[in-house]
């Protein structure tokens, strides 16, 4: 079985962008992440 490494972008990258934003995810992928972990929360207005 071939072994692979996972490079997971936890909430994207927070170096230059706010976490959990599309911009942070894009930069994490460009930096080599092959997975993205994100948080999903319901807003106060439930949307």
Biopython code that builds the backbone (N, CA, C, O; Angstrom):
import numpy as np
from Bio.PDB.StructureBuilder import StructureBuilder

atoms = [
    (1, "UNK", "N", (0.843, -1.171, 0.000)),
    (1, "UNK", "CA", (0.000, 0.000, 0.000)),
    (1, "UNK", "C", (0.894, 1.241, 0.000)),
    (1, "UNK", "O", (1.847, 1.337, 0.773)),
    (2, "UNK", "N", (0.574, 2.164, -0.859)),
    (2, "UNK", "CA", (1.334, 3.407, -0.955)),
    (2, "UNK", "C", (0.965, 4.340, 0.192)),
    (2, "UNK", "O", (-0.215, 4.567, 0.460)),
    (3, "UNK", "N", (1.965, 4.872, 0.858)),
    (3, "UNK", "CA", (1.726, 5.830, 1.938)),
    (3, "UNK", "C", (1.696, 7.241, 1.368)),
    (3, "UNK", "O", (2.498, 7.594, 0.504)),
    (4, "UNK", "N", (0.768, 8.032, 1.860)),
    (4, "UNK", "CA", (0.692, 9.435, 1.445)),
    (4, "UNK", "C", (0.691, 10.316, 2.688)),
    (4, "UNK", "O", (0.333, 9.879, 3.782)),
    (5, "UNK", "N", (1.087, 11.530, 2.500)),
    (5, "UNK", "CA", (1.051, 12.513, 3.584)),
    (5, "UNK", "C", (-0.094, 13.479, 3.326)),
    (5, "UNK", "O", (-0.342, 13.879, 2.189)),
    (6, "UNK", "N", (-0.777, 13.843, 4.382)),
    (6, "UNK", "CA", (-1.825, 14.853, 4.281)),
    (6, "UNK", "C", (-1.310, 16.151, 4.882)),
    (6, "UNK", "O", (-0.776, 16.164, 5.991)),
    (7, "UNK", "N", (-1.471, 17.217, 4.158)),
    (7, "UNK", "CA", (-1.129, 18.545, 4.646)),
    (7, "UNK", "C", (-2.444, 19.304, 4.768)),
    (7, "UNK", "O", (-3.036, 19.717, 3.771)),
    (8, "UNK", "N", (-2.883, 19.477, 6.002)),
    (8, "UNK", "CA", (-4.209, 20.029, 6.253)),
    (8, "UNK", "C", (-4.107, 21.495, 6.650)),
    (8, "UNK", "O", (-3.391, 21.853, 7.585)),
    (9, "UNK", "N", (-4.831, 22.329, 5.928)),
    (9, "UNK", "CA", (-4.897, 23.753, 6.255)),
    (9, "UNK", "C", (-5.966, 23.973, 7.314)),
    (9, "UNK", "O", (-7.155, 24.017, 6.998)),
    (10, "UNK", "N", (-5.554, 24.111, 8.561)),
    (10, "UNK", "CA", (-6.502, 24.300, 9.667)),
    (10, "UNK", "C", (-7.086, 25.701, 9.598)),
    (10, "UNK", "O", (-6.398, 26.684, 9.873)),
    (11, "UNK", "N", (-8.351, 25.787, 9.230)),
    (11, "UNK", "CA", (-9.058, 27.063, 9.047)),
    (11, "UNK", "C", (-8.414, 27.924, 7.964)),
    (11, "UNK", "O", (-8.525, 29.150, 7.992)),
    (12, "UNK", "N", (-7.753, 27.291, 7.027)),
    (12, "UNK", "CA", (-7.035, 28.020, 5.990)),
    (12, "UNK", "C", (-5.681, 28.426, 6.528)),
    (12, "UNK", "O", (-5.006, 27.628, 7.178)),
    (13, "UNK", "N", (-5.283, 29.631, 6.271)),
    (13, "UNK", "CA", (-4.049, 30.173, 6.837)),
    (13, "UNK", "C", (-4.369, 31.523, 7.452)),
    (13, "UNK", "O", (-5.071, 32.331, 6.844)),
    (14, "UNK", "N", (-3.868, 31.774, 8.635)),
    (14, "UNK", "CA", (-4.211, 33.027, 9.318)),
    (14, "UNK", "C", (-3.074, 34.041, 9.285)),
    (14, "UNK", "O", (-3.113, 35.057, 9.978)),
    (15, "UNK", "N", (-2.063, 33.755, 8.473)),
    (15, "UNK", "CA", (-0.915, 34.664, 8.407)),
    (15, "UNK", "C", (-1.317, 36.003, 7.797)),
    (15, "UNK", "O", (-1.026, 37.056, 8.364)),
    (16, "UNK", "N", (-1.981, 35.968, 6.650)),
    (16, "UNK", "CA", (-2.343, 37.202, 5.951)),
    (16, "UNK", "C", (-3.848, 37.442, 5.848)),
    (16, "UNK", "O", (-4.277, 38.528, 5.458)),
    (17, "UNK", "N", (-4.651, 36.435, 6.194)),
    (17, "UNK", "CA", (-6.103, 36.534, 6.023)),
    (17, "UNK", "C", (-6.809, 36.043, 7.278)),
    (17, "UNK", "O", (-6.236, 35.294, 8.069)),
    (18, "UNK", "N", (-8.049, 36.466, 7.453)),
    (18, "UNK", "CA", (-8.852, 35.965, 8.569)),
    (18, "UNK", "C", (-9.108, 34.478, 8.369)),
    (18, "UNK", "O", (-9.305, 34.019, 7.244)),
    (19, "UNK", "N", (-9.104, 33.722, 9.476)),
    (19, "UNK", "CA", (-9.350, 32.286, 9.380)),
    (19, "UNK", "C", (-10.769, 32.011, 8.902)),
    (19, "UNK", "O", (-11.672, 32.830, 9.073)),
    (20, "UNK", "N", (-10.943, 30.838, 8.298)),
    (20, "UNK", "CA", (-12.239, 30.386, 7.780)),
    (20, "UNK", "C", (-12.795, 31.282, 6.682)),
    (20, "UNK", "O", (-14.012, 31.410, 6.552)),
    (21, "UNK", "N", (-11.928, 31.901, 5.891)),
    (21, "UNK", "CA", (-12.385, 32.693, 4.747)),
    (21, "UNK", "C", (-11.909, 32.022, 3.464)),
    (21, "UNK", "O", (-10.947, 31.253, 3.473)),
    (22, "UNK", "N", (-12.586, 32.316, 2.369)),
    (22, "UNK", "CA", (-12.171, 31.743, 1.088)),
    (22, "UNK", "C", (-10.745, 32.135, 0.741)),
    (22, "UNK", "O", (-10.000, 31.335, 0.176)),
    (23, "UNK", "N", (-10.363, 33.358, 1.074)),
    (23, "UNK", "CA", (-9.002, 33.806, 0.797)),
    (23, "UNK", "C", (-7.984, 32.965, 1.569)),
    (23, "UNK", "O", (-6.957, 32.575, 1.013)),
    (24, "UNK", "N", (-8.259, 32.685, 2.831)),
    (24, "UNK", "CA", (-7.356, 31.870, 3.647)),
    (24, "UNK", "C", (-7.268, 30.449, 3.102)),
    (24, "UNK", "O", (-6.186, 29.862, 3.101)),
    (25, "UNK", "N", (-8.384, 29.884, 2.639)),
    (25, "UNK", "CA", (-8.372, 28.538, 2.064)),
    (25, "UNK", "C", (-7.563, 28.515, 0.774)),
    (25, "UNK", "O", (-6.788, 27.586, 0.543)),
    (26, "UNK", "N", (-7.735, 29.523, -0.063)),
    (26, "UNK", "CA", (-7.006, 29.603, -1.330)),
    (26, "UNK", "C", (-5.498, 29.649, -1.094)),
    (26, "UNK", "O", (-4.747, 28.935, -1.759)),
    (27, "UNK", "N", (-5.053, 30.470, -0.165)),
    (27, "UNK", "CA", (-3.623, 30.578, 0.137)),
    (27, "UNK", "C", (-3.096, 29.266, 0.713)),
    (27, "UNK", "O", (-1.987, 28.853, 0.375)),
    (28, "UNK", "N", (-3.865, 28.607, 1.570)),
    (28, "UNK", "CA", (-3.438, 27.326, 2.143)),
    (28, "UNK", "C", (-3.231, 26.285, 1.046)),
    (28, "UNK", "O", (-2.253, 25.538, 1.080)),
    (29, "UNK", "N", (-4.137, 26.230, 0.082)),
    (29, "UNK", "CA", (-3.999, 25.288, -1.028)),
    (29, "UNK", "C", (-2.783, 25.636, -1.871)),
    (29, "UNK", "O", (-2.026, 24.746, -2.257)),
    (30, "UNK", "N", (-2.587, 26.908, -2.159)),
    (30, "UNK", "CA", (-1.415, 27.334, -2.936)),
    (30, "UNK", "C", (-0.116, 27.036, -2.201)),
    (30, "UNK", "O", (0.925, 26.846, -2.830)),
    (31, "UNK", "N", (-0.170, 26.995, -0.859)),
    (31, "UNK", "CA", (1.020, 26.705, -0.053)),
    (31, "UNK", "C", (1.272, 25.201, 0.081)),
    (31, "UNK", "O", (2.277, 24.792, 0.664)),
    (32, "UNK", "N", (0.365, 24.376, -0.454)),
    (32, "UNK", "CA", (0.604, 22.938, -0.446)),
    (32, "UNK", "C", (-0.384, 22.099, 0.337)),
    (32, "UNK", "O", (-0.247, 20.876, 0.377)),
    (33, "UNK", "N", (-1.373, 22.713, 0.959)),
    (33, "UNK", "CA", (-2.373, 21.919, 1.685)),
    (33, "UNK", "C", (-3.200, 21.121, 0.682)),
    (33, "UNK", "O", (-3.617, 21.650, -0.349)),
    (34, "UNK", "N", (-3.435, 19.844, 0.988)),
    (34, "UNK", "CA", (-4.305, 19.060, 0.114)),
    (34, "UNK", "C", (-5.639, 18.753, 0.794)),
    (34, "UNK", "O", (-6.468, 18.028, 0.243)),
    (35, "UNK", "N", (-5.840, 19.298, 1.973)),
    (35, "UNK", "CA", (-7.108, 19.220, 2.705)),
    (35, "UNK", "C", (-7.308, 20.540, 3.439)),
    (35, "UNK", "O", (-6.347, 21.219, 3.800)),
    (36, "UNK", "N", (-8.559, 20.888, 3.650)),
    (36, "UNK", "CA", (-8.888, 22.083, 4.422)),
    (36, "UNK", "C", (-9.845, 21.677, 5.537)),
    (36, "UNK", "O", (-10.839, 20.992, 5.292)),
    (37, "UNK", "N", (-9.545, 22.096, 6.744)),
    (37, "UNK", "CA", (-10.430, 21.888, 7.891)),
    (37, "UNK", "C", (-11.053, 23.236, 8.189)),
    (37, "UNK", "O", (-10.357, 24.250, 8.237)),
    (38, "UNK", "N", (-12.358, 23.253, 8.389)),
    (38, "UNK", "CA", (-13.022, 24.517, 8.660)),
    (38, "UNK", "C", (-14.073, 24.341, 9.737)),
    (38, "UNK", "O", (-14.498, 23.223, 10.028)),
    (39, "UNK", "N", (-14.483, 25.432, 10.317)),
    (39, "UNK", "CA", (-15.522, 25.433, 11.336)),
    (39, "UNK", "C", (-16.798, 26.001, 10.735)),
    (39, "UNK", "O", (-16.766, 26.984, 9.994)),
    (40, "UNK", "N", (-17.910, 25.377, 11.059)),
    (40, "UNK", "CA", (-19.216, 25.852, 10.612)),
    (40, "UNK", "C", (-20.016, 26.211, 11.857)),
    (40, "UNK", "O", (-20.154, 25.413, 12.783)),
    (41, "UNK", "N", (-20.530, 27.414, 11.853)),
    (41, "UNK", "CA", (-21.319, 27.880, 12.993)),
    (41, "UNK", "C", (-22.571, 28.569, 12.497)),
    (41, "UNK", "O", (-22.571, 29.195, 11.437)),
    (42, "UNK", "N", (-23.612, 28.453, 13.251)),
    (42, "UNK", "CA", (-24.852, 29.153, 12.932)),
    (42, "UNK", "C", (-24.749, 30.565, 13.496)),
    (42, "UNK", "O", (-24.311, 30.759, 14.629)),
    (43, "UNK", "N", (-25.153, 31.540, 12.705)),
    (43, "UNK", "CA", (-25.101, 32.925, 13.155)),
    (43, "UNK", "C", (-26.272, 33.228, 14.085)),
    (43, "UNK", "O", (-27.205, 32.435, 14.217)),
    (44, "UNK", "N", (-26.201, 34.380, 14.718)),
    (44, "UNK", "CA", (-27.245, 34.779, 15.659)),
    (44, "UNK", "C", (-28.620, 34.804, 14.993)),
    (44, "UNK", "O", (-29.627, 34.477, 15.621)),
    (45, "UNK", "N", (-28.655, 35.198, 13.707)),
    (45, "UNK", "CA", (-29.936, 35.226, 12.993)),
    (45, "UNK", "C", (-30.271, 33.870, 12.361)),
    (45, "UNK", "O", (-31.197, 33.766, 11.556)),
    (46, "UNK", "N", (-29.504, 32.823, 12.736)),
    (46, "UNK", "CA", (-29.709, 31.437, 12.318)),
    (46, "UNK", "C", (-29.534, 31.210, 10.821)),
    (46, "UNK", "O", (-30.180, 30.331, 10.251)),
    (47, "UNK", "N", (-28.674, 31.986, 10.182)),
    (47, "UNK", "CA", (-28.398, 31.808, 8.752)),
    (47, "UNK", "C", (-26.998, 31.298, 8.559)),
    (47, "UNK", "O", (-26.571, 31.082, 7.425)),
]
sb = StructureBuilder()
sb.init_structure("model")
sb.init_model(0)
sb.init_chain("A")
sb.init_seg("    ")
for serial, (resi, resn, name, xyz) in enumerate(atoms, 1):
    if name == "N":
        sb.init_residue(resn, " ", resi, " ")
    sb.init_atom(name, np.array(xyz, "f"), 0.0, 1.0, " ", f" {name:<3s}", serial, name[0])
structure = sb.get_structure()
